[in-house]
Amino acid sequence: MAKKTLYLVDGSTYIFRAYFAMPALTNSEGMATGAIYGFTNMLLKLVRDENPDYLAVIFDKSGKSFRNDLYPAYKANRPPAPEDLVPQFPVVREVTRALNIPALELENYEADDIIATLATRALDQDVRTVVVTSDKDLMQLVVPGRCSVLDTMKDAHYDEDGVRAKMGVSPEQIVDYLALLGDSVDNIPGVPGIGKKTAATLLNDYGSLQGIYDHIDELKGKRRENLVANKEQAFLAQELATVVRDIPMDIGLEEMARQEPDRRTLTQLFARHGFKTLQRQFHDAEAFDEGPALDRSGYTMIRTADELSALVTELGQADTFALAALTTPPETRRGRILGYALAVGADKAWYVPVGHSGLDAHPQVSPPAAAAALGALIAAPKPATIIHDAKADLHVLMSQGIDATDGFDFDTMLASYLVDAGKYAHTLANIALERLNHKVIDLQAITGKGKSRRALD
């Protein structure tokens, strides 16, 4: 039986990757949100692709760590986080916790130390650990068959052989390898004149940093001179690069078990920041007070000419009605007409099927009869006709012989665009979600997708 898996995500890596990868997104208050959106999608993709049994996201606590006491210049060369990224840090943690994933951080320690501690504890339990990071420092945690590193940015998985292939040394030698090279990102000094190949060669010949200095007399020239002159610096770098594996973290394995997300909180978070796709994905109608469940008992299917005639008479007495034409995918303007949806309110609506091949066992209104009735209704001065994306529906209606050029009175897509042009894609689904707290039925939920997709008609 395969071992269960524990995934430990380097949250700081995810945040910065998301920030620099995403376009400049903002919410309605002008706050930058690109890192939040990118981070959330990266985390959700990891969960979908890897399906871990246990999961935690680990962050760096703001401020300095104990390494600054050892070496005050540690990370001193790093510029401050971009100004528009800073407000996104707490929201990323909010999203993580709303997904019911532990968001861990600890004063005076770095995320690497928390990850190392949890990965080390897991060695005593019947789980396989995957450290999700692009930070080469954490390759020191790799243990054959028990702990590996996944770099989702490069789609690369590093076990012991993978570490050796990439770095030229074993996981146990990573710390000493970094001690010789130094790390410009963290401002860790190394040994001048020692590059990657030389560091790997020395460690493969002598086993460790201490082994190199135990055999220092076997080395010659500038290499020996630099090693001798920078011995203290090399061992300081070794200490700085070594992760702590036993910090006081009060969390057990079962507390990192996968759980259902808090959909209510996620719905509110994603609505606040304008993430409509994510809001639909996690939608909870009870997250806002203004979204009562629809009563569909007043929805009617129109199948005969008599029913169509009665519908036209009823609509003719209304002040307004909404109209939508349903066509076969992929594009409305080129699609084949399937039917017409009409409504005078949330609880009163009709559907007129005219071209469904899958409804052969049931009567449908003929396309010419439907076109004639609807054309006359649209052309009449009353009722007013409400449409979404008039340009697209004009093409569909014209293909059925309905001239609606001057027949539409209100377009919800155009109105949404005029209210806030750059807010989001002005789809009916997005507008309904924001204005009515209503999640429009996704046609893919009915037809499926990919190779298993069924025809809509």
Backbone torsions as a table, in degrees:
resi	resn	phi	psi	omega
1	MET	NA	132.1	-177.7
2	ALA	-67.2	143.4	178.0
3	LYS	-67.6	149.3	171.1
4	LYS	-69.7	158.7	-174.1
5	THR	-116.8	140.5	173.8
6	LEU	-114.1	120.5	178.6
7	TYR	-107.1	125.1	179.3
8	LEU	-113.7	111.7	-172.0
9	VAL	-97.8	126.8	174.0
10	ASP	-74.9	93.7	-173.4
11	GLY	-62.4	-35.9	-178.8
12	SER	-63.9	-40.2	176.8
13	THR	-60.8	-44.5	-179.8
14	TYR	-62.0	-43.2	-177.5
15	ILE	-61.5	-49.4	-176.4
16	PHE	-69.4	-36.8	176.8
17	ARG	-62.9	-42.2	179.9
18	ALA	-65.2	-41.5	-178.3
19	TYR	-60.4	-45.9	-175.7
20	PHE	-82.3	-16.2	-179.2
21	ALA	-90.0	-26.2	-172.5
22	MET	-90.3	152.9	173.2
23	PRO	-70.3	173.8	-175.7
24	ALA	-78.9	87.1	178.2
25	LEU	-90.4	146.3	175.2
26	THR	-139.1	155.9	175.2
27	ASN	-92.4	-174.5	-175.0
28	SER	-65.6	-18.5	179.1
29	GLU	-92.8	0.9	179.4
30	GLY	87.8	3.1	179.0
31	MET	-77.1	135.1	176.9
32	ALA	-64.4	138.4	-176.5
33	THR	-134.2	4.1	-175.8
34	GLY	-58.8	-42.3	-179.2
35	ALA	-66.7	-38.5	178.8
36	ILE	-62.3	-48.1	-177.5
37	TYR	-64.8	-45.7	-179.6
38	GLY	-65.0	-44.8	178.7
39	PHE	-57.9	-47.3	-177.5
40	THR	-60.5	-45.2	-179.5
41	ASN	-67.7	-36.5	177.3
42	MET	-64.2	-42.2	-179.4
43	LEU	-67.2	-43.1	178.6
44	LEU	-64.4	-37.5	177.6
45	LYS	-64.7	-41.0	177.7
46	LEU	-59.1	-45.3	-179.4
47	VAL	-63.1	-43.1	179.1
48	ARG	-64.0	-46.2	-173.4
49	ASP	-74.4	-38.7	-171.7
50	GLU	-101.4	-24.8	179.3
51	ASN	48.7	57.1	-178.0
52	PRO	-68.9	152.2	175.6
53	ASP	-81.7	-35.6	178.6
54	TYR	-129.1	146.8	-173.9
55	LEU	-155.6	139.3	173.2
56	ALA	-146.9	148.9	175.0
57	VAL	-112.2	131.4	-173.8
58	ILE	-116.0	132.6	-177.1
59	PHE	-119.8	156.1	170.2
60	ASP	-78.8	131.7	174.0
61	LYS	-74.5	141.1	-179.8
62	SER	-63.4	148.9	-179.9
63	GLY	103.0	-169.4	-175.1
64	LYS	-92.4	164.4	176.9
65	SER	-117.0	178.0	-179.7
66	PHE	-60.1	-21.5	-179.5
67	ARG	-66.7	-26.5	176.7
68	ASN	-69.7	-24.3	174.6
69	ASP	-72.4	-34.7	177.7
70	LEU	-73.0	-36.2	-174.3
71	TYR	-149.4	96.1	-174.8
72	PRO	-54.8	-25.2	-179.1
73	ALA	-85.3	2.5	-179.6
74	TYR	-57.6	122.5	-179.3
75	LYS	59.1	16.7	-177.1
76	ALA	-69.2	-18.5	-178.4
77	ASN	-85.5	-5.3	-178.3
78	ARG	-76.7	133.3	176.2
79	PRO	-72.5	159.0	176.3
80	PRO	-63.8	156.0	178.2
81	ALA	-59.7	145.7	178.0
82	PRO	-52.0	141.9	-174.2
83	GLU	-57.9	-38.3	-177.6
84	ASP	-81.6	-7.9	177.3
85	LEU	-86.2	-33.3	-173.7
86	VAL	-54.2	-46.4	179.9
87	PRO	-66.2	-14.7	-178.1
88	GLN	-83.4	-19.8	-178.8
89	PHE	-56.0	-53.0	-178.5
90	PRO	-65.4	-30.4	-179.9
91	VAL	-69.8	-37.6	175.9
92	VAL	-58.2	-41.4	177.8
93	ARG	-66.8	-38.7	176.9
94	GLU	-59.4	-46.6	-179.2
95	VAL	-62.3	-44.0	-179.5
96	THR	-58.7	-46.3	-179.1
97	ARG	-69.5	-34.4	177.6
98	ALA	-67.8	-26.3	173.4
99	LEU	-76.7	0.3	-177.3
100	ASN	60.4	40.0	173.7
101	ILE	-113.1	128.0	178.6
102	PRO	-57.2	132.4	175.4
103	ALA	-111.6	106.1	-168.2
104	LEU	-108.1	140.5	173.8
105	GLU	-159.6	157.7	-177.1
106	LEU	-150.3	132.2	-179.7
107	GLU	-58.3	138.6	175.2
108	ASN	77.0	0.4	176.3
109	TYR	-127.6	158.7	177.9
110	GLU	-97.5	164.7	178.3
111	ALA	-56.4	-38.1	179.5
112	ASP	-56.1	-38.6	-178.2
113	ASP	-70.1	-38.3	177.2
114	ILE	-65.5	-46.3	178.2
115	ILE	-58.5	-44.7	-179.1
116	ALA	-62.5	-41.0	-179.5
117	THR	-64.8	-46.7	-179.1
118	LEU	-67.4	-38.0	178.2
119	ALA	-66.6	-37.8	179.0
120	THR	-68.4	-42.5	176.9
121	ARG	-60.3	-37.6	-176.6
122	ALA	-65.4	-20.7	178.5
123	LEU	-63.7	-24.2	179.4
124	ASP	-91.0	3.2	-180.0
125	GLN	-122.4	163.8	-173.5
126	ASP	-85.7	60.8	178.7
127	VAL	-136.7	156.7	173.3
128	ARG	-106.6	129.5	-175.1
129	THR	-101.7	137.1	174.4
130	VAL	-123.1	120.4	177.7
131	VAL	-93.7	119.0	-176.0
132	VAL	-97.7	105.8	-175.5
133	THR	-165.0	161.2	171.0
134	SER	-109.8	9.6	-178.5
135	ASP	-86.0	114.9	-177.7
136	LYS	-64.1	-23.0	-180.0
137	ASP	-56.4	-35.4	-174.6
138	LEU	-78.8	-1.3	172.6
139	MET	-64.7	-17.5	177.5
140	GLN	-65.8	-14.0	-178.7
141	LEU	-87.5	-10.9	-175.2
142	VAL	-62.6	129.7	177.0
143	VAL	-130.3	127.0	-177.0
144	PRO	-51.4	124.1	176.2
145	GLY	75.9	-4.8	-174.9
146	ARG	-124.8	-34.9	-177.2
147	CYS	-145.8	130.7	179.1
148	SER	-135.9	173.2	179.7
149	VAL	-118.3	133.8	176.9
150	LEU	-117.4	120.1	174.3
151	ASP	-102.0	97.7	-176.2
152	THR	-68.7	-21.7	-179.8
153	MET	-68.8	-32.4	-179.8
154	LYS	-108.6	1.7	-176.9
155	ASP	52.8	46.3	-177.6
156	ALA	-121.5	134.0	180.0
157	HIS	-115.8	124.6	-174.9
158	TYR	-112.2	110.3	167.0
159	ASP	-96.6	-164.9	-177.1
160	GLU	-59.6	-44.6	179.9
161	ASP	-66.5	-35.9	179.0
162	GLY	-65.6	-39.4	177.7
163	VAL	-63.5	-45.4	-178.4
164	ARG	-65.8	-38.2	180.0
165	ALA	-65.4	-37.4	-176.3
166	LYS	-83.8	-41.7	-171.2
167	MET	-102.0	-19.9	-179.2
168	GLY	86.7	1.1	179.3
169	VAL	-137.9	170.0	179.0
170	SER	-82.4	164.4	177.1
171	PRO	-55.4	-37.5	-179.5
172	GLU	-65.3	-19.2	-177.3
173	GLN	-100.0	-1.5	-175.9
174	ILE	-59.1	-43.9	-178.3
175	VAL	-61.0	-45.2	180.0
176	ASP	-69.2	-32.6	175.6
177	TYR	-61.5	-46.0	178.3
178	LEU	-67.7	-32.7	178.7
179	ALA	-64.3	-38.0	179.1
180	LEU	-72.9	-41.4	-177.3
181	LEU	-77.8	-34.2	-166.9
182	GLY	77.8	176.3	-179.2
183	ASP	-143.2	105.8	-177.1
184	SER	-65.9	-29.0	-179.8
185	VAL	-65.0	-42.2	-179.8
186	ASP	-96.1	3.6	-179.2
187	ASN	60.3	37.6	177.0
188	ILE	-92.8	124.8	179.8
189	PRO	-73.1	148.1	174.4
190	GLY	-122.4	-149.3	177.2
191	VAL	-106.0	116.8	179.9
192	PRO	-54.1	140.4	176.2
193	GLY	85.1	-4.0	178.5
194	ILE	-101.1	112.3	178.1
195	GLY	-99.5	-173.0	-175.2
196	LYS	-61.4	-47.5	-177.2
197	LYS	-65.7	-42.3	-179.6
198	THR	-65.2	-42.8	179.4
199	ALA	-60.7	-44.3	179.5
200	ALA	-64.9	-41.2	179.7
201	THR	-62.9	-46.9	-179.8
202	LEU	-60.5	-42.6	-178.6
203	LEU	-71.4	-35.2	176.6
204	ASN	-70.2	-28.8	178.3
205	ASP	-80.1	-38.6	-171.4
206	TYR	-118.5	-1.7	170.2
207	GLY	88.6	-40.8	-175.1
208	SER	-157.7	172.9	176.6
209	LEU	-62.3	-43.5	178.2
210	GLN	-63.2	-39.1	178.9
211	GLY	-61.8	-36.9	177.8
212	ILE	-62.2	-46.3	-178.3
213	TYR	-73.2	-25.5	174.5
214	ASP	-67.6	-23.9	-179.0
215	HIS	-117.8	29.9	-174.6
216	ILE	-61.4	-28.9	-178.8
217	ASP	-70.3	-13.8	178.3
218	GLU	-81.6	-12.6	-179.0
219	LEU	-93.4	155.1	-175.2
220	LYS	-127.7	165.2	168.1
221	GLY	63.1	-149.6	-174.1
222	LYS	-63.1	-33.4	179.8
223	ARG	-61.4	-47.4	179.2
224	ARG	-65.0	-41.7	-178.7
225	GLU	-59.5	-46.1	-179.9
226	ASN	-65.9	-40.0	179.4
227	LEU	-64.0	-42.6	-179.6
228	VAL	-66.2	-44.6	-176.4
229	ALA	-68.1	-25.3	-174.5
230	ASN	-117.8	27.2	-178.2
231	LYS	-60.8	-48.4	-177.9
232	GLU	-62.2	-39.3	179.5
233	GLN	-66.4	-38.1	180.0
234	ALA	-64.3	-43.1	-179.7
235	PHE	-73.8	-27.9	172.5
236	LEU	-66.1	-43.8	178.6
237	ALA	-62.4	-37.1	177.6
238	GLN	-60.7	-44.1	-179.6
239	GLU	-66.4	-39.7	-179.7
240	LEU	-68.2	-33.3	-176.7
241	ALA	-83.3	-14.2	-178.3
242	THR	-80.0	124.6	178.6
243	VAL	-79.0	148.5	177.8
244	VAL	-85.7	132.5	-173.3
245	ARG	-111.5	7.4	-175.4
246	ASP	-141.3	40.5	180.0
247	ILE	-77.2	157.5	-175.7
248	PRO	-77.7	87.2	177.5
249	MET	-108.0	120.0	-176.2
250	ASP	-93.6	70.9	177.2
251	ILE	-150.1	133.1	179.3
252	GLY	-100.8	169.9	-176.9
253	LEU	-59.5	-43.5	-176.5
254	GLU	-65.3	-25.4	177.2
255	GLU	-71.9	-12.5	177.2
256	MET	-102.4	7.1	178.1
257	ALA	-64.8	144.1	179.6
258	ARG	-59.9	139.1	178.9
259	GLN	-134.6	163.7	174.8
260	GLU	-66.9	140.0	179.3
261	PRO	-69.9	158.8	174.9
262	ASP	-83.8	90.5	-172.4
263	ARG	-64.9	-34.9	179.9
264	ARG	-61.2	-49.7	-179.5
265	THR	-65.6	-41.0	179.5
266	LEU	-63.6	-42.1	178.4
267	THR	-57.9	-44.2	-179.7
268	GLN	-67.9	-41.8	179.0
269	LEU	-62.7	-49.2	-176.2
270	PHE	-68.7	-33.2	176.0
271	ALA	-66.4	-42.2	-178.8
272	ARG	-60.5	-35.9	-175.3
273	HIS	-102.1	4.8	172.8
274	GLY	77.8	25.3	-179.8
275	PHE	-91.8	81.0	-171.2
276	LYS	-66.0	-39.9	-179.8
277	THR	-62.7	-44.7	178.8
278	LEU	-68.7	-36.5	179.2
279	GLN	-62.9	-41.5	177.2
280	ARG	-64.9	-39.6	-177.2
281	GLN	-62.4	-37.9	-175.8
282	PHE	-111.8	19.9	-169.9
283	HIS	-56.6	131.7	173.6
284	ASP	-125.7	109.9	-174.8
285	ALA	-61.6	-22.2	-178.4
286	GLU	-87.2	1.4	-179.6
287	ALA	-68.8	-23.7	178.0
288	PHE	-129.5	149.6	-175.0
289	ASP	-72.3	-24.9	-171.1
290	GLU	-90.1	28.0	-178.3
291	GLY	-127.0	63.5	179.3
292	PRO	-66.4	153.8	179.4
293	ALA	-64.9	142.5	179.6
294	LEU	-74.2	141.6	173.0
295	ASP	-96.3	107.5	-175.1
296	ARG	-95.0	9.8	-178.5
297	SER	-66.0	-19.3	179.5
298	GLY	-94.4	15.0	179.4
299	TYR	-92.6	132.7	-173.0
300	THR	-130.1	141.8	173.1
301	MET	-94.9	129.1	179.8
302	ILE	-100.9	115.4	-173.5
303	ARG	-117.8	-15.4	-175.0
304	THR	-126.0	165.0	179.0
305	ALA	-63.5	-36.6	179.7
306	ASP	-66.5	-42.0	178.6
307	GLU	-64.5	-38.4	178.3
308	LEU	-64.6	-41.8	179.5
309	SER	-62.9	-42.1	178.7
310	ALA	-65.0	-37.2	178.9
311	LEU	-64.0	-45.9	-179.0
312	VAL	-61.5	-39.4	178.1
313	THR	-63.2	-44.1	-179.6
314	GLU	-65.8	-43.3	179.8
315	LEU	-66.1	-32.3	-179.6
316	GLY	-64.4	-18.9	179.6
317	GLN	-94.2	-6.0	-179.0
318	ALA	-86.0	160.9	176.3
319	ASP	-79.3	-39.8	-179.2
320	THR	-144.0	157.4	168.9
321	PHE	-147.7	153.7	178.4
322	ALA	-103.4	144.0	-176.8
323	LEU	-132.9	138.3	173.6
324	ALA	-143.4	135.8	177.5
325	ALA	-99.3	130.6	178.3
326	LEU	-100.4	126.8	-179.5
327	THR	-127.4	168.4	173.4
328	THR	-70.9	145.3	173.5
329	PRO	-66.2	173.6	7.4
330	PRO	-91.2	-18.7	-174.0
331	GLU	-131.0	129.9	-173.7
332	THR	-52.7	-46.1	-173.2
333	ARG	-65.4	-28.2	-176.9
334	ARG	-103.4	-4.2	-175.6
335	GLY	-75.9	163.0	176.6
336	ARG	-88.4	136.7	-176.8
337	ILE	-67.1	133.0	177.1
338	LEU	-109.7	-37.3	-178.8
339	GLY	178.0	179.7	-178.7
340	TYR	-126.6	133.2	174.2
341	ALA	-105.3	135.9	-179.1
342	LEU	-135.9	150.1	179.9
343	ALA	-155.2	151.0	173.2
344	VAL	-117.8	-0.4	178.4
345	GLY	-179.2	175.7	-177.4
346	ALA	-64.3	-26.4	-175.4
347	ASP	-110.0	10.0	-178.2
348	LYS	-140.1	106.7	-175.9
349	ALA	-149.7	160.9	-178.9
350	TRP	-138.0	154.9	171.4
351	TYR	-130.4	131.0	-179.1
352	VAL	-112.8	97.4	178.7
353	PRO	-76.6	136.1	179.4
354	VAL	-132.0	-16.2	-173.6
355	GLY	-142.8	28.0	179.9
356	HIS	-84.7	114.4	178.4
357	SER	-71.6	-23.5	-179.8
358	GLY	-82.1	0.8	-179.2
359	LEU	-110.9	28.7	-175.7
360	ASP	-60.0	-28.7	-177.4
361	ALA	-78.4	-5.9	-178.2
362	HIS	-123.9	148.2	179.1
363	PRO	-69.7	147.7	175.1
364	GLN	-132.2	154.7	175.0
365	VAL	-71.7	139.8	179.2
366	SER	-69.1	143.1	-179.9
367	PRO	-54.5	-42.8	179.4
368	PRO	-64.3	-38.3	-179.7
369	ALA	-65.9	-42.8	178.7
370	ALA	-64.2	-42.1	-178.5
371	ALA	-63.6	-41.3	-178.8
372	ALA	-65.5	-44.8	-178.3
373	ALA	-66.6	-45.6	-178.2
374	LEU	-71.5	-35.3	177.9
375	GLY	-60.5	-42.8	179.2
376	ALA	-66.7	-37.9	-179.4
377	LEU	-65.8	-43.7	-178.8
378	ILE	-67.3	-36.6	-177.2
379	ALA	-74.1	-21.6	-177.8
380	ALA	-68.9	148.4	179.6
381	PRO	-63.9	-25.9	176.9
382	LYS	-137.9	138.9	6.1
383	PRO	-82.9	164.1	174.3
384	ALA	-72.4	142.4	-177.6
385	THR	-104.4	124.9	177.6
386	ILE	-104.6	136.0	-175.2
387	ILE	-136.9	160.8	170.4
388	HIS	-121.8	119.5	-176.5
389	ASP	68.1	68.0	-176.9
390	ALA	-57.8	-36.6	-176.9
391	LYS	-60.3	-44.0	-179.3
392	ALA	-67.6	-45.5	-177.6
393	ASP	-70.1	-27.6	175.4
394	LEU	-58.9	-42.4	179.5
395	HIS	-62.7	-43.3	-179.1
396	VAL	-64.6	-47.7	-177.5
397	LEU	-65.5	-39.0	177.7
398	MET	-62.7	-34.1	178.7
399	SER	-66.4	-18.2	178.3
400	GLN	-101.9	8.1	178.4
401	GLY	84.0	15.8	179.7
402	ILE	-101.2	117.5	176.9
403	ASP	-91.8	102.3	-177.6
404	ALA	-110.4	22.1	-175.4
405	THR	-53.7	-42.8	-179.4
406	ASP	-111.2	19.3	-171.7
407	GLY	-98.3	-10.0	-177.2
408	PHE	-95.3	135.8	-177.4
409	ASP	-104.4	-24.1	-177.7
410	PHE	-153.8	133.3	179.4
411	ASP	-118.3	113.6	-176.9
412	THR	-66.5	-29.6	177.3
413	MET	-66.0	-47.3	-179.7
414	LEU	-64.1	-41.2	179.7
415	ALA	-62.6	-42.7	178.6
416	SER	-62.7	-40.9	179.3
417	TYR	-63.2	-40.5	-178.8
418	LEU	-68.4	-33.3	179.3
419	VAL	-68.9	-43.9	-178.7
420	ASP	-158.0	89.9	-171.2
421	ALA	-59.1	-39.3	-172.8
422	GLY	-99.0	12.8	-171.9
423	LYS	-69.0	-47.6	-179.5
424	TYR	-168.2	178.0	173.0
425	ALA	-66.9	128.7	-170.8
426	HIS	-86.5	56.3	177.2
427	THR	-81.3	159.6	177.4
428	LEU	-61.1	-37.5	-179.7
429	ALA	-62.8	-44.2	-179.7
430	ASN	-66.4	-42.4	-178.6
431	ILE	-66.8	-43.1	179.5
432	ALA	-62.8	-37.5	-179.0
433	LEU	-67.2	-43.2	-177.6
434	GLU	-77.3	-45.1	-172.6
435	ARG	-82.4	-33.0	-173.2
436	LEU	-118.1	-2.7	-174.3
437	ASN	53.0	40.8	-179.2
438	HIS	-120.7	128.8	178.9
439	LYS	-92.3	112.4	179.2
440	VAL	-66.0	140.5	179.2
441	ILE	-60.8	128.0	178.2
442	ASP	-81.3	121.4	-178.5
443	LEU	-59.5	-27.8	178.8
444	GLN	-65.9	-25.5	177.1
445	ALA	-67.4	-23.3	179.3
446	ILE	-92.7	-45.5	-173.9
447	THR	-90.7	-18.4	-170.8
448	GLY	78.0	-174.7	178.6
449	LYS	-147.0	170.0	180.0
450	GLY	69.0	-146.5	-176.3
451	LYS	-67.3	-26.5	-177.7
452	SER	-89.0	5.1	-176.7
453	ARG	-66.0	133.6	176.4
454	ARG	-96.8	149.9	178.8
455	ALA	-65.6	141.0	-178.6
456	LEU	-66.2	-30.3	-176.0
457	ASP	-83.3	NA	NA
